[in-house]
Amino acid sequence: SPHVSMSSRAPLRRPFRNGNVRPFRSNNVLIRTLRTSPSSSSTSLRFSPCLSSSNGQGAGEESLFTRTAEKALAINLRNAKERVLNSTDADEPWTNYGTFAEIGAAQEVARWFFRVGGAAGTVAKSVSAYDMTISDTQYGAAKRYVTMERVQSMLEYEYLQCQLPLQTQRGSKTAFFAFADTIAARSYRGDNEQHGWLGLKFQTEPGSTPSRIIIHIRLLDNTAELQQEATGVLGVNLLHSCFTLLKGEDGPTPAVLDEFLASLMDDLGTWDDGNQRIQIDLMKFEGPAFAGVDERAVALRLVERKICEATVFDTDGRVRLPSDMFYKKNVLVLRGLFRPFTKLHEDMISAASAEFFCEEEGNPSRTIYESTKNGQDEEVCYLRDASQVLLEISTADITHNGDSLDWTTSLGLDEKKFLNRLDAVLATGHPVMLSNFFEYFRVAQYLQQAIGKGKGHLAIVLGVPAIKSLFDEQYYKTLSGGILENFGRMARADLSMYLYPTVDEKDNVITANTLELTEEVDDLYQFLLKRKVIRPVEFFDKALLAKFGSQSASKKVSDMVESGDDAWMEYMPGKVVDYIKENGTEEETLDIKAAVKSYM
């Protein structure tokens, strides 16, 4: 390797989002070394940082982005013998060649390919249409620019601009691609939504039908500079994974898909170590390279691997962004496992909705049951605008209760079980959020961000067992402020909690007003009750509550199914029962017990 001298400037230090610092040498020089194996004609790539400097500082430090640099250079210099088309000349190589179009976070992805050298083998054009008029001229008029629709139009335009003029000249030796991103990095004030869209349209080999992937990201770094840097790393990871892991037109195997998702986060930290720099919370696939890939199952993998905190499915089962679903809406959440969804769950939603979603005309602070006329209660409901019920399934809650994910196996995901459960819950007519949240304040903060500060209200309906866990101090040992910090964070999210009653083993009804907690937390509970942070659900189905008794609603139904008691159908909403009966396989339909279990 040639000797490269370095400046004697002291290394800069920059923070992670959790406050820790790490060294960064802005003038680090990466030296590439090409090694040829004596026993093989294949070329391997190795990157190492320059370890010498005029003042001796930084000796022995590893580059922060060794893998990213190796990936970029591998794409630039790749010799694709192992993936050539079947031809008479098996030694004839082909390359990936295409266009980069980036808006909003500089040209950080393309910069990597220029930075490592050999970009002429990969980059046909690099463009950044920052001006809105110029952007509209190329990609079509738009009301908003950081959207999936904008990335789609960028990909289509740039792919054709690259592929059409070059097809005759080099089409037989080139797999064309177009990469595009549109990013909203941190603004000067820092109060904007910091997110973006990235997309890639590509051929897996020359002449093949192009495929397309689009992803949505949330930027977690605390400066625009670091967010731009993270976007560049992710873009390189995306291109490298698509070019090296996706072969032919049969779609990836489950193992390859897992490797694909994991590789996207290389050099971007992890959730567990507190240094995660980007979350990927939505992925869209199209084309033969992704044949057989179910976007819903991929969404589950993203949550399970902690690549994102949560994902939302609309009533049609499509993966959606929470801001698209809940912006400027009043959202009522019911958390649970829903194994299965029962009539008691349905009544919890109905009873809480009657109070949360209804308001007296001219007086939005009063609910349906508070209106009076001549001393008589009147049930006059004016439904709040933009009201939405949301069902949340938390993987963290499942793990906490000692019940491993029933849609997982030792090899990873059992997608069929997950999709069956999801479809059965969606049959209720409500969207579903799958999350890795355990604490309620995390649910509240996540959804309030989607709703918009001051643009809608948020409430959670929960039962007595859940409220007891909520006031159990053992769950807040990781918070410096303990249980008080938990409720303080919930208050900041403007969260209301509706407490649905239960019955004890002696058939006594326990409500929010009669609930007794331990002496240590009872004063806190009474304070929140008086402040109406916790509100009693008063108009519930007393007969239904007595019918379920003190046992867990879902456990009662699942035990009945397991024992072959056909009365289970009386405890579940008719539309859920009908869905299970209609969508079981022929074999399952003959055995209704097996059909129900496959959807629980």
N, C-alpha and C positions, 0 to 999 in steps of 0.2 A: 504494500500500500504506500502511496506517496506520502511524504511528510507534509503536514499542514500545521502551520503555526497558529496559535490562538491569542487573542487579546488578553491582557492581564486584568480586565475588568472583573470586579467581584461578582459572584453569581447573584442574580435577583432572587427574591423569595416571594412567592405568591400563595394565597390561602386556598385550601379546599373549602367547600361550602360548610363544613362542620367546624371551621376555625383553625384546623391544623395547617401547618405550612410545609412546603416541600421545596427543595432547591430547583432552580430553573436557570439554565445557561442559555440566554437568548442567542448566543453565537456558537452554540454547539455545532460541530462539524461531524457529520456522519460519513464514515469512509466505507465504501463497499469493497468487498473482497470476493472475487469469483473463484470458486474452487471446483475443479473437475476431478471426479473420482477416477482412479486408475482403472477400475473394473467396469466403468460405465461411461457412456458418452453424455450422460445427463449433467447439467450444470446446477450447482447449488449456490444459493445466495446467502451471504453472511454480513451482518452489519455490526460495527463496533464503534463506540464513540472515540473521539480523539482523546487520549488519556494524558497527553502532555500539554503543558501550557507554560508560558514564560515565567509565571510565578509559582508554579507547582500546585495551584488550586484545582480541585476537582479530580485529582488523580484517583483512578479506580471507580469513579462514578459511572453507572450505566446510563445509557440514553433513556430518556423518559418514554420514547416512542419507538423502540427498536422494532417491535412487531409491525407497527404501522409503516415504517420506512421499508422494511423487507417486503411487505405486501405490495406497496406501490412500485418498487423496483421489479418485483417478480412479474407484475402485469406488464411493465414497460419492456422487459427483456425476455418475456416468456417464449420458449420454444415448444410449441404445442404438438410434438410428435405423437404423444399418447392420445390425442384427441382429433387427429386429422381425419378428413373424410376418407371413405374407402376409395382409393384411386390407384392408378398404375404406379404412381410415384409416391411410395409410402414415406419417403424422407422429406417430402415437401411440407414445410411448416405453414401454419396460419396464425393470425393474431387477432386480438380484440382491438377495434379501432373506432373512435367515435368522438362525440361532442359533449362538452360540459357547459351547462347554463346555470348560473347561480345568482340569486337575488337575496340581499338582506344580511349576509354574514360574510362579506368579501367573497373571494374565490378560493376558499380554504381547501376544498377538495382537489381542485385542479392544481393548486399550488404544491401539493405533495408530490405529484407526478413530475412537475418541473424541478422540484427541489432535489429529488434523488437522482436525476439524470436519466437519459434515454427516453424522454417524453415523446419524441418524434415517432416512436413505435406505438403510441397509444392515443395521443391527442390530435384530432383533426382540427378542432376549433374549441376555444374557450371564450365564453361571452358572459357579460353581466349587464342585463338591461335594467338599470336602477331607475331611470326616468320612467314615470308612469305612462307618458304618451308613447315613448319608444316601445315600452313593454306591450302596450295595447296594440300598437301597430304590428308587432310580430306575432303575439299570442292571442289577440282578440281582447275586446273591452271587458273590464271586470270591475265590480264594485269593491271587492276586497282582494288582496294580493297574496295573503298567506293562507291559502286554501288548497284543498285537494284538487279542485277544478282547475286552478291555475297551474299546478304541477302537471296535471294531465295534458293540458294544452301545450305546455312547454315541451313535454316529452314527444308528443306527436309532431310538432313543428320541427324540432331539432333533429329527430330521427330521420324524417324525410329529407331535410336539408343536407344531411350527411350521406345517407344511403343512396339516394337517387343519382347524384352526380358521380359517385365513386363506384357504383355497382359494376359498370362495364369494365372499368380499369382494374379493380382489385377485388371484385365480389367473390371470386372463387377461392381467394386466400384470406378473406376477412370476415369475421363475425362482428357486425356493426352494433353500436350501442349509442344511446343518448342518456346522459345523466342530468338531472335537474333538481334544484332545491330552491325553496323560498322560505326565508327564516325571519322571525321577529325576535332579534336579540334584545338584551336588556337596554332600555332607554336611559337617557341621562337621569331622569327622576326615579327610574327603577320600579314604576308602578304599573307597567304594561304586562300583558300576558306574554311570557317568554317561551315560544314554541316554534315549530316549523314542520314543513313537509319535505320529504326527499323521495325521489323516484328514479327508477332505472328501467329503460326499455332496451332489450338486448336479444341477440341471437346466441344460442348455445354452441353453434357451429356455423360455418359459412353456408348460406342458402336456406337455413332453417327458419321456421315461422317464429317471429319475435315473441317474447314474453314480457310481462311488465309486473313490477313490484312497486308499491307506494307505501310509505310508512309515515306515521305522525310521531313527532318527538316532543318531549318537554325538556327544556334546558334548565339544569340545576345549579350551574356555577353562578357565582355572585358578581361577575363582571362580563361585559360584552366581549372583551378580548378572549377570555377563557371559554366562553360559549362558542365563539367562532372557531377556536382551536378544537373543541370537542366535536363540532359539526364536521370539520375536516377529517378527523380520525374516523368518525362513523361512516362518512362517505367512502373512504378507502376500504373500510371493512366490508361495506355493502358490495362494492364492485368486486373485490377479491372473492367473497363468498359466492356470489352469483357466477363468476367466471370459472371457479375451480371446483365447486361442490355440485353444481347443477349440470348434469350431462344428459344429452339426448332429449327425448320428448316423452319420457315415461313418468316424469315427476319424481320427487325425492322419496326415499324410504323414510320411515319414522326416525331411524337412527341418523340419517343424513340431515333431516329437518332439524333435529335437536342440535346437531353440530353447527348447522347454519345459524340458528338463533343465538347460540353461545358465542360464535365467532363475531357477531355484530358488536359485542360489548368489549372486545379486546382493547386494552389500553384506556378503558373508560371507567374503571373502578367498579365496585360492587355495592349492593345495598347493605350487605352484612358488615362490611368494613367502614361504612359511613362515608365513602368517597365516590359514590355513584354520581356521574356527571350528566347523564342523559337517561331519560326513561322513554321507552318505545311502547306506546299504548294502543296503537292500531296498525294493522298491516293488511293491505289489499293485494291479492294475487290474480294474475290473468295470464293465460297462455300455456303451452305444452310443458314448459320447464317446471310448472307448478301443478301438473295434472294430479288430481286426487287430493290436493291439500284443502282441508276444511278450515276456513278462516276462524270459525268459532273454536275449534280445537287449538289452533295456534294462539288465540287470545288466552285460553286457559294456560298454555305453556308459558306465556309471557308473565302471567300473574304468579304461577307456581315457581318459576325461576327468579322471581323478584326483579324482572326487567322492568316491570311497571307495578304500580300499587293496586290498580283496579282496572276492570274493563266492563263496559256496559253493552247489553244486548237489548234491542228494541223488541216489540211484540212479534215481529216477523223473524226474530232470531238473528238479525244483522248486527254486526259489531258497529257501535257508534261512539262518537266522542261525547263525554258528559256535558260539555258546554252546548253542543248541538241539541241535546235532549232536554236540558234543564235551565237554560239561560232565561232569566226573568220569570221563573216559575216558582210556585209554592209546592214544595216537595215533602211528601210524607213517606217515611222509610219504615219497613218492617224487616228486621234481621232474623235469620233463622237458617236451619239446615233444610227444612221442607222435605223431610223423608217420611211421609209425603206432605204435600200442602193439604191442610184439613179445613173443615168448616169453621173451626175455632180461629184459625189464621184469618179466614175471610171475615169473621165477625170483628176481630181486632181492627182490621182495616176499616170496615164499615163504621164502627163506633167512633174511632178516632177521626175519621174523615168528616163525620157529621159535625164535629166540633171545630176541627182545624180548617176545613175548606169552606165552611158556611159563615156568613156574616149578615148582620142585620142591615137593611138598606139605610144608608146614611151614617152608619156607625160600625165601621169595620172592626172595632175592638170587641164587639159583643157577638156571641155565637147564636146558633139556631135556637138553643133552648133557654136563652136568657131574655128573650123578648116577652114582654107582658102587656096585657091589655085588660083593664078592669080587674087586676089582681089574678088573672087567669094566664097560665102558661100557653104560649102559642108556638107551634113548630113552623116558623117561617124561615126558609133558607134561601139566601141569595149566594149562589156558588161563587167563590172567589175566581177571578180570571186566572187562566193558566195554572191549573192544578194538576199535580202528577203524583201517583202512587209508585213507589219503587220497592222491589224486593231485593234484599242483599243476602248473598251467601258468602261467608267469610271462610277462607281456607285456614286462617289463623285460629278461628273459633273451633273449627273441626279438630285441629291438632291439639288445642288446649284441652279439649274434652276427652282426649285419649282415643279418639276415633279417627284413624288414618283415613285419608281421602279414599272414598270407596270407588272412585274412578281412576285409581292409580294401581300400578303393579310394580313388582320388583324391577321391571325393565323400563318403567316410566309410566306413560299414560294409557289408560284404557279409554280411548276416545268414545267408544260406543256408549259406555255407562254414563260418561259425563254428558254427552249430547242427549241421551234419553232423559236424564234428570232435568236438564235445561229445558227441553221441549215440554215436559210435563208441567214445570213451573210456569213457563210462558203461556200455557193454555189458560191460565187464570185471567189473561188479558192485561197483565202488568209487565213492564220492562224489568229486567233482572241485572243486578250488578254483582259481579264476582270480584272479591277483593282479598288482600292479605291483611286487612285491618283487624286488630283485636280491640284496641281502645276506641271508645265512642267518639272521643274528641277528634281522632283522625278521620273517622267517617264524616263528622261535621265539617271539618276544615276542607276536606276534599270536595264535598258537595257544595259548600258555600262558595268556593272558588268558581265552580261551574255555574252556579246560580247568578253570581255577581253580587258584590257588596251593596247592600241596600236595595237590591232589585227583586227580592223574593224572600219568602220565609221557609224555614226548614224545621221539621219535627220528626221525632222517632217515636213509634208506638212500641212498647215493650211490656212484658209480663212481670209478675212479682219475682220469679226466680232470677230473671235478668237484672232487675233493679237491685236485688241483694248482692249479686256479683259486682255490680257497678259501684257499690259502697264497700266492697271488700278491699282493705288497704294493701293486702299482699300483692295486688296486681299493679301497684304504682311504685314499687321499690326502685325502678329505673328512672323515675322522675325526681329531680332534685327537690321539687316542691310537694311530692307525694300526691295524695288524693286531692288536696286543695288546688294543686297545679292542674290536675285533670279537669276539674270543674271550672277552673278559670279559663282554660282553653276552650271548653265547650261554650262558655258564656260569650267569648269573643266571636264565636261562630253564630251567635244569635240562635241557639238551638232550644227548642221546647221538647219536653218529653211527656208523652201521654201514657199513663200507667193503667194497663188493663188488669182487672181483678182476677183472682184465682180462688180456689176453694181448698181448704186444708183437709186432712184425713178425717176430720169430724164433720165435714161438709159445711164448715163455716166460711162465709164469703169474706175474703181479705181484700180491701180496697186501698187506694193511696192514703185515705184518711185514717185507716185502722191498722196499717202496716207498722210493725214494731221491728226496729233494727237494734244493733248493739249500742250500748251506751256511748261508746266512743264516737259514733258517727250519727246518732239520732238527731242531735242538735243541728248538724249540717243538713240532714234530710228535711227537717221541719222548716228550716230557713228557706230552702229551695222550693218547698211546697207553698209557703206563704208568698214567695216572690213569683209564683206561677211559672217557674222554670219546669217544675214537675206538676202535671195537671192530672186529676183523676178522670178516668173514662167512666161516665155515669150511665150512659144509655146503651148497655150491652144486653145480649140475649141471655137472660138468667137461666132459662131452661136448657139452653145449649151448654152453658158453663157447668151446670149440674150434671149433664149427660156425660161430659168428658171426665168430671171428677178431678181428683188431685194428681192423677198421672199425666205425664207429658202427652200432649195431643198426638204428636207424630208417633211416639212410642206405642201408644194405645192402638193406633191403626195398624202399625207394622206388626205388632204382636197378633192382631186379629188375622192379618193376611197370612202370617207364618203358620198359625194354627188351623187355617182353612175356614175360618168363620166368615161367611158371606156378608155379615152385617157391616163389614168395613166400608161398604159403599154408602152407608147412611152417614158416615162421618167425613166424607170427602165431597167437595163441590161437584155437581153433576157434570160440568164441562171438563173437569180434570179426569173424572171416571170415564167419560165418553171418549176423551182423547186417547187414554191408555187402551181402551178396548178396540178403538178403530186403527191404532197404529202399531199394535203388537204384530209380530210375524204370525204366519198361519199356525206354526207350532205353538207359539205362546198363546194365541187366541184359544186354542183347545185347552190349554192349562192356564186359567185366568190368574192363578196364584203366581205362576212364573212370569206372566205378562206384567203384573203389578210390581213384582220385585225388580224387574228389569228397569222400571221407571222410578225407583225409589232410591 
